[in-house]
């Protein structure tokens, strides 16, 4: 009797502890979001969305209100999109090789392992490595003014997006039924044609999901941009797109990193944090939604 | 398999068809090479990162030798640098965060698989998964402006003033209020929790229902089923998932930079400021040049090798499962 009671008691404590753990996890997310909205929502107006952050940095106590986050929004979008184009191009081919040609071969397993390592490599080291190469080239070429650029930032982000895309591409292609491939080959199509015309098309939604997840991952990254894009108070002007992207480029996460330090500008940092969190969540949720749809079909 | 089928078709075809298939097979090998080339790029990227860190950090390794890893010096004026403090800070903060996150992750996973109503399980696990997507710098801001003041004002400062500064507890709670090792570890724990709990949940769902039901059928309580049947069954994968969390905690940059205090000294207590490899690089690299920059890149290589080893172990242990 005593023993049964003890077992029941231990079980209650355990159930309570599990409930508490889940509660704490959910509570921390709630606290994060409440503080984001509480501090950041009031700054969400047209001025913030259309003015450059260079205007915030003015030391005049009345000055901060004149600026906004426009340059960061544009810079983040431009760099993330450039990075995604590069990463999708390489990543889908690499994922296709792993799924369709590599099989369980030794080379295939090594590449898979390297992809996993790259997937979890500290992002700041990617930025540091990109910086090191560009620094060497630009010093040798005697054009140190191009050491920091939006292109360098996009390159670092592309390396971070790549392993996500490779992984999801491989998984999504492997999900396609073997009969689909056999039917294509039986009609006389070559293996490459089957992959391009049938398998890729069938896995379209899955590939899109992978792209969205990768986009969500890189759009909030700060560390790899610190020594590559560096930050800039002015947005990339559309007319001078090429020279703008070859120069230091602003990004929302970089703005958070510089604006949180002064009480005059901290509200802008909160607004930037709110914007980037909402964007990342929206893209993540969209990706999940698509993934769920494709699993049922 | 594919090439064998291709050659069979070729043997059966007429002259015309053979010609077409031959032309196709040229494009075929081009496509295959493109795919292989893209896959090789992963090797190039990873090798390139390691090479860059090695080349950039070489001056520091060359000048300070093995002493670099054990020296606590960080003297900008005399250009003498050592990596001992950041290496210690990196490992300490990651291990403490693991100690916090591991029980929480097990609790969340057990709750979601064993006794959460099915209607709630999916939304809660989605919410926790979404935690993983929030950018590191947002956690940093939350830690800096919300969590750190909360801990400082309601826990650390009252306790510190409640004890005699020379007593054990006085020393234990002494430190820097707004940025310290403990706060950095807790923020890290919140960040790695979603990764670990989702791995654990997948693992627990992979335990055969018959095994669990047999244990329940013997009259086991939920606690006994989890402790004696499920955890032993998924132990190997759990260690892998934990190592995955450890790998993330080691390399996390922005959140830690906001809340660790960035002091270049060994922490004297849990509440003392210190620094990690990633936070030191993030803080100092922009203004560093020459030997200082080399020392920072060299520390980057150390961090890369530590995470590489941790992740390699994680993958080895998780190899049977697919994550």
Interface residues (C-beta under 8 A of the other chain):
Chain A: X7 X8 X10 X11 X13 X14 X15 X17 X18 X19 X20 X21 X22 X24 X25 X26 X28 X29 X31 X32 X35 X36 X39 X90 X91 X92 X93 X94 X96 X97 X98 X100 X101 X102 X110 X111 X113 X114 X115 X116 X117 X118 X120 X121 X122 X123 X124 X125 X126 X128 X129 X130 X132 X133 X136 X159 X162 X163 X166 X185 X188 X190 X191 X192 X193 X195 X196 X216 X217 X219 X220 X221 X222 X223 X226 X227 X230 X253 X256 X257 X260 X266 X269 X270 X273 X276 X277 X280 X281 X284 X285 X288
Chain B: X2 X3 X5 X6 X9 X17 X21 X24 X25 X27 X28 X31 X32 X34 X35 X36 X37 X38 X39 X40 X41 X42 X43 X45 X46 X48 X49 X52 X53 X55 X56 X103 X104 X105 X106 X107 X108 X110 X111 X112 X114 X115 X116 X124 X126 X127 X128 X130 X131 X133 X134 X135 X136 X137 X138 X139 X141 X142 X144 X145 X146 X147 X190 X193 X194 X197 X221 X222 X223 X224 X226 X244 X247 X248 X250 X251 X252 X253 X254 X258 X278 X281 X282 X285 X286 X297 X300 X303 X304 X307 X308 X311 X312 X315
